[in-house]
Amino acid sequence: MEQVQRREPFVFTGRGGEYFRIWIVNLCLSLLTLGIYSAWAKVRRMQYFYRHTSVAGANFDYHGDPVAILKGRILAVGLFALYSVAGHFSIVAGLVAFALILLVMPWLLVRSFRFRLHNTSYRGLRFSFHGKNGEGYVNFLLLPLVAYMSIGLLWPLAHQQIRRYLHNNSAYGSERFAMHAGPGLFYKPYLVVFAALFVLIIAIVAISIALFKSAAPSDEGIALLAMGVFLLIYIAALLLITPYLAARLQNVIWNNTTLGPLGFESHLKARGMFAIMASNFVLIILTLGLFKPFADIRMARYRLENMALQANADLDEFVAGVQVDASAAGEEMAEMFDIDIAL
């Protein structure tokens, strides 16, 4: 008998006032400990958002070890310090340090993704990441470099390949995720962004020429005005382009992702993202940053509650099935990669 497809929406129950108390304590303790507590702050933050996210009546959970996160942050600070110190000695030393960071970063990112997924669970069963280091270097180093040399024209292809690498190597129990979106679906929203950026550059050049023609080039007032116009246009572009790209790409990625017999759907609207991001931006400035936790809650709720799980099979049977082949080897393997460099 054919299973009837069920739509299980994601639900987010986080509240701004509740999260504000966690956020302000995290901020104060991180400042008092010169950043050391930030690792424990991240665990508290992740646990709050995961435990308030549910689908089909079950919540997610996060099990990250703060010590592992602290080790990752110490390593990241050490690499940055190495680059800064080397740059003071000579340009060559700075370039060597920068090259070293580029060489080690893909390896660290693979470990970080493995750490993040291993410490995420749903219905008591953990996720995992099986990406290889060699593929990590191709996706996190080679493809971005090629995209950079193409003046960004190949970035949509690079982005598609990176997301494909991350999704196709992610698993829940013994079942792998799979992303089926081709490069064309990524190019569509990026082409709109490229066109908008082109118009923006033309507008900046035209306004700058008009301003400098109205007075002597040495007039500091005109120069400051031009800088102000540039800044305003830049902020406006971020508030317009970022929500559009974020909404379209989330829809492209999740509407084309499966987990065995399960599918996903996402219906974010660019105008909805714009309304939230623009109002968050204004309120964060007006409150001198104190609205930030409320902004995070608003954005998480909008992103999650516009997503759903398409269940073509009984979820209890599915979870039981993928749990059969999940062994303790995954737990032991994760201990070899106990580091997280993400914020």
Secondary structure by P-SEA (a helix, b strand, c coil): ccccbbbbbbbbbccaaaaaaaaaaaaaaaaaacccaaaaaaaaaaaaaaaacccccccccccccaaaaaaaaaaaaaaaaaaaaaaaacaaaaaaaaaaaaaaaaaaaaaaaaaaaaacccccbbbbbbccaaaaaaaccaaaaaaaaacccaaaaaaaaaaaaaaaacccccbbbbbcccaaaaaaaaaaaaaaaaaaaaaaaaaaaaaaaacccccaaaaaaaaaaaaaaaaaaaacaaaaaaaaaaaaaaaacccccbbbbbbccaaaaaaaaaaaaaaaaaacccaaaaaaaaaaaaaaaaccccccccaaaaaaaaaccccaaaaaaaaaccccccc
